[in-house]
Amino acid sequence: MILSVALSLPRKRENNYSVKEKNMKKKICAALLGVCMLFSMSGCSGAPSSVPTPTVSSSTAPQGEASVSEEPVTIKFWYSANESDPTDYWGVWHRENIKLFQEMYPNVTIEPTVIGDATQYLTKITAEIAAGNAPDVFQAWLFGRLTPFVEAGRIEPLDDLFEKYPEMQEIIPETSRVPGSVDGKVYALPCQSSGEVIFYNKAIFEENGFSVPHTYEELKEIVAKCNEKGIIPIGMGNDCVWLGSVPYSMYFQRKFGNELYNKVLIEQQALFDSEEFIEAGQELANMVELGFFTPNANAVKAEEAQASFKESRAAMYIDGTWRAAPYYEALGDDLGFFNFPNVEDGLGSSSVWIKSFDGGLAISADSTKKDVAKAFYAFMFSRERQKAYGEYGALLATTGIELDPDKVSPITQELNEALGSTTESFGIWDNLLGTNLGAEFNKTTQAIIGGKDPAELFATLNKNAQLEWEG
């Protein structure tokens, strides 16, 4: 699962930016603002009802290389996936990548380390990177979360790949390079574009006379009726702390629009103690009081909450579009989605979607086998391997990939249309806030869901923002 979860790196270096580093951060944020407006240019994809047989041809191989290694060589590859879930197509796709690459190059062994829990993965990969023991190729995060690794000299630049492997130049648009770029160089590439939506069970809605809500008040009415009937309104497993931040950021945009969002998340002005942030926090607490979410959500694991939605015990689930394929596998044509509805007298609009890029992959700067690592990397970003991932249900970050229409699910087509046609969007908050503040923001919303005072929590978050952004 490719999620915007928290990385944990030492705070000391981040709190002592030089003028040069601050300027670099400003440039990155300016680029991100442009990306938020251009996400609709990303490629589209679909989900099959069953896992297809892997195919490989000579065109899939890194171009111009008869052998990537004359001698036996082992490449370490780390990523996070649920190996026990056959609908976790990120994991299925990577297993195929490893198998096919090793068949093409018998001298190469790809040694995977797969960690199911995203938070545990982040903890372990961060420790390895900090110690200079990062695997040759690994799943990384993008935007502000990538920057500390780059600044520490731990990530290998990828710009030479576009020259060595022309196919990558053709299918990876500029908008997909910016999220993993720092100071003009590309250090990671996303495998998919994504959005955050409210998935819903059409059968439950129809059986209970619910309509897709167009206003926040209508959503609250659905929540109240679900609770009366013993149905979980919105499944939430906020043991994975980022999940609770999504309804907060959705409500914030509908109520307050984009002006304050841009000042804080894009321009990095420390204004978290403003009344708008506190008010949105109080409304998140009100959602908990009204029974919006799975009871005691902070103690519930994401997999448990997802199961409640797949098994029709929850009417709705707020999640990333990368989960569309497994939800469609479980619910079929009963799966639908909608955007967070409008808030009365709010400055925002339900026409504004959360959109981003995910599934970043990087190469360690400390790798002693960079040529082979880069060949494997290019293989994953070949046209055929991207096609395979798209047909599993990913919304691809690559373009010009022709997918088999029989393997593209209706829900994926609808998501592509909705997210691709929007003229305005905003990024995932914790990604834009970066490693430390992103983690603290997620913990802030988790604490609100747990009953803590929003005013005190945002005052603390603002002090940390001042330390990081103002020195």
N, C-alpha and C positions, 0 to 999 in steps of 0.2 A: 504494500500500500504506500502510495506516494503522497506523503502528507507534509503540511507545513508545521512540523513539530519542532520542539525547542532544542537547539544545540547549546552545549554548556562549555564555554571556553573561559580561561582566566580573565577576570575583569581588569586587572592592573594595567595591561597594555592598552586596552580600549579606552581607559579613562585618561590617557596621556597622549592624545593625538597631537602631532605636530601641525603647523599651519598647512604644510603640503598635504598631509593625510586628510585634514578637514576639507581642503579644496577638492581632493579626489572624491570624497564622499558626496560633496555637492554635485560634482559632475555626474556621478553614478545616479543620484536621485533625479537629476534633470533628465537623464536618459530613460529612467524608469517611468517618468511621467509620460514621455513620448510613447513608450511601449504600451502603457495602459490604454492609450488611445488607438493602438494599432493591432491589438491582439486578434481582431477579427480576420486578419490576413492569414492566420494559421491554417494548416491543413485539416482535413476531416477524415473520419474513420468510422468503423462499425464493430459490432460484436456478433460472433457466431453462436449458434445454439450448442455446438459441440466443438471440441478441440480438433483442428484439422491436422492432417499428416504433414510434417515438415517437408518442405521442398528446398532444393538448393541447386544452383546451376553455376556455370563458370563465371557468369556475370556477377555473382554474389561475392566472389573472392576479391580481396583488395587488388586493385588493378596494377598490372605490371610486375607482379611478384610470383614467381614459380614456387618459392618456398620462403616463409618468413624466418626460418631458422634452420641452419645446417646441423646444429647440435641439439640434443634434447634440452628443453627449457620449460620451466614451470612458471605460470603467471597466477598470482593471487588476485581473486576478484571477490569483493564484498558487496552485498546488497541486502535489503530488507524485504522479505516476502513471507507469506504464510504458506509453507510447503505442504500443509495438510489440506489446503483449500484448492480444489481443482479449478475454481473460477477466479483465483488470484492470478490473472493472466500476466502480470508483471513477472511473477516467478516462473510461470510456464514458458513464457517467451525467453527468459534468460537461460533456462535449462536447454531449450532448443539451440540458442546461440552457442552455448558451450559445446554441446554435442556436435553440431554441424561444423564449427570451426576446428575442432579436434579431428574430425574425419577428413577435413581438407588438408590439415597440417599435422600429420601423425607425430612429428617431433615435438609438438607443443602440447602441454598439459595445462588446462585451466582449472585451478584449484579454488572452488567456491567456498565462501563462508556466508551462510544465509541466516539472518537473525529475524525471527518473526515479529517481535515487538519493536515498533519503530523507536520508542524512547530508549530501549536498551541498545538498539543499533547505534543511535546517536552518541550515547555515552561511550560505547566501545570504540567506534570509529574516531571520535574526538580524541580519546586517550592515545590511540595508535598514531594519529597525525601529530599530536603534540610531542610524542616521544620520537618522532622521526621514523616510525615503523609502519607507515601507511601501506596498505596493499597496492599492487601495481595499478589496478583499475578499481574504482569504487563508486558507489552511489553517493552523490553529494547533493547539497541544496544550493539554491540559486539566490540571486539578488544580494541583499545585505548579509545573508548568512554565509555566503561564500567568501566575502571580502577578507575576513580575518585570516583564513587559511592562505589566501593569495598573498596578503601582506607579510605573512610569516615565511613565505618562500616554500610552501609545502605542495603547491599545485603546479603542474606542468602546463605551459601554454600550448594551445592546440592549433594555432594559426597555420602552421606548416602542413597540417592535414588537408587543408582545402586546396593546396597546391599539389600534394602527392596523390590525393584521391579525388579526381575531378567530380565524381558523382556526388560527393558531399557538398561541393560548391553549388551544384545544380539544385539539390533538394532541400538545403537548409537556408531559409531566408534570413535576411538581416535581423528581422524582429525576433527570430529564435536564437540569435547569437548574443543579443544585448543582455538578457538576464544572467548569463554566465561570463560577462565581460567586466574587466577591471582595467581602468586607465588605457583603454583602447585595444587590449589584448583579450582573446577568448580563452577561458580556462575551464569551462564546462558547457555542455550542451544539453538542453532538455529533450526528453523523449516524447513528451506530450504537452499539449495545451490543456487547460482545465478551467472549470468554473465551480462555484459553490451554489447549490440549488436546494430547494425543498422537494424531495421525492415524496410521492404519496401513492397510496393503494387505491386505485380507482374502484375496486369492488367494495371496499369499506365505505368509501364516499357515497357510492350509489345506493348501497343497502341502507344507509342512514340518512339519505336525502341531503348530503353535503354537496356544495358547489365549490369550485376553486375560489378561494377568497380574493377579493380585489382590494379590501381594506383591512387594516389591522384589527378593527372591531369585529369584522366577519371571521377573522382567524381566531379571535378569542372566543367567539360563539361556538366554533367547531371544537375548540379545546374543551369548553365546558360540557358540551354534549358527549364527547368521547369519555370524559371522566364519569359522567352519569351512567354510561353504558359499560363501564369497566374496560374500555379500550385505552391503551397508552396513546396519548395524543401525538407526541413527537419523541421517538426513541433517542436517547442520548447516553453514551458511555463516556463520561467526561473524566474517567481515569486517564484517558489520553487527552491531555489538558487543552489542546488547541480547539477541540470541538465546541466547547462552550463559548469561545470567542467569536464564532461565526454569527449566531443570532444577535450578539451584541453589535458587531460591525454592520450587520444588515439593518438593524433598527436605527443605529446612529445615522446611516446614510439617508434613510427615509425621513427621519425627523429633522436633521440638521444640514442635509445636502453635502456639498463637496468643499466649501470654502475652508472650514476648520480642518478637515481631513488633509487638504493640500498643505496647509501651513505646518501641520505637525508631522505627518508621515512623509511628505515630499520635501518640504523646506527645512525640516528638523528644528522647528521652534518648540521649545519645552512649554507646552500649554495644557498638559494633561490635568491640571488642577482647575481648568475652566469648568463652569457650571454645566456645559453641554455634556462633557464626558461623565460627570457625576450623575446627571439626570438619566443618561442612557444606562448607567450602571444600576440606578434605582429601578429602571424599567425592567432590566434583566432580572433583578431580584423579584419584581412583581410577577414576571413570567413564572418563576419558580413557585411563588405563592399561589398562583392560579392553576398550577398543576400542568404546565406546558410539557414538561419533560418526564422521562423515566424517574421514578422516585429515587432519592439519594443518588443522583446521577454521578456525583464525583467519585463514588465507590464502585461504579459499574464499568466494566471493561467494554471497549468499543465493539469487540466481537459479540459480546452478549447482547448489546443493544441492537446491533445489526441483525442478529438472529431474530429478535422480536419483530423487526420489520419484515424480514423475509418470510416469517411464519405467520404473518397477518395478525400479530398481537399488537402492533403499533400502526397507527394510521399514516404517520408521516415520519420522515427521517431527514435531517439536514446533513448533507455530505457533499463531497467533491464528485465531479462528473466521472472520475476514474472508477467510482463504485457502480456506475450504471450497468456494466456487464454482469456482475454477480447478482445485482438486484433483478435484472431482467431474466436471468437464468432461473431465479426463484419465483418471480411473479408473472413473467411473460407480459402479455398485453394489458394486464392490470396495473402495470407500473406507469406512472406519470410524474410530472414535475411542474413546479411553478416557482416564480421568484417571490421573495418576501414582499408582501403587499404594501400599499401606500399607508402612511400614517396621517391622520386628520391634521390639517394645517401644517403639514411637514414641508420642508424645503427640498426634499429629495424626491425620487420617483422610482417606481417598480420597473421602469424601462432600463435602469442602470443595474448591470450584473457584476458580480465578483468574477474576475477573470485573471488568469495567471498562466505560468508555465511550471511544469513539474518533471520529476523523473530525471534529474540532472545526473550526468556521469562525468567523472574526472579521472585524471591519471596523476599518480604521485610524482612529484619532482625528484623524489629520492629513489625511484625505481632504477634498478640496474639493467632492466630489460625493456627500455622504452620503445625500441623499434617493434618488438613483438606486441607490447601492450597497445601501441598505436594501431597496429594492423588489426588487432581484435576490436579495438574501438571503432575503426573505420568499417569493419564487418558489421557491427551492430547498427551502424548508420548507413548501410547499403540500401538500395531501393527495395530489394527483395525482403530483407529482414524488417524494414519499416512497414512494408506491405503486410507481412505476417502479424506484426504488432497491431496495426490498424484493424485487421480482420478479427482480432481478439476483442476489440471494443475500445481501444485507446483513441482519444482525439489527438491526432498526431501533430507534432510541432514542425514536421517536415511538410513540403508541398510537392505537388506533381506525382503523388503516389496513387496509382490506379487500383482501387479495391474491387473485389468481387461483390457485386450488389446483392447476391444471394447470402453473403456472410455479414451483411450490415444490418443490424437490428433496427426496428422502427424508432426505438427510444434514442439511439445514437443519431439517427437522421434528424430527429426533432431537436436534440441538443445542439447539433451542428447549426441548424437553421436559426435557433433562438440566440445562441451565443455569437454566431457569425454575422448576424444582421444588426446587432446592437451598435449604436454609434457612440456610446459612452459606457465606461466601465471603471471599476476601481480594483486595486490589487489587494491581495491577502495581507492583512495588517502585520502579522508577526513576521512574514517574509520581508516586508519593507522596513520594519523596525530593526532587523538584524539579529545577530546571535543573542546578545544579552537582553536588550530591551524587548525583543520578540518573546523570549521566554518569560520575562517578567509581566508582560502584558497578558499572556495566556494564564499565568498564575493569578493575576489580578481578577480576571473574569471567573476563574475557577473558585477563588475565594468568595466572590460575590454570590455565586451559586450556592456556596456553602454557608451563606448567612452573614458574611463580614460586611462592614460599613463601606460603601463605595467611596465616600468622601475621603476617608483615611487612606484607603488603598490607592486612589489616584493621586493623592498628595505624595505618597511614597514613590509611586511610579514617576511622578514629575521630577522629584529630586534626583532620581537615578538618570533621567533623561538629561537634566542639567549637567550632571557630572560627565556623561558620555558625550554630549553634543557641544557643551560650552567649555569644558575643561575645568 
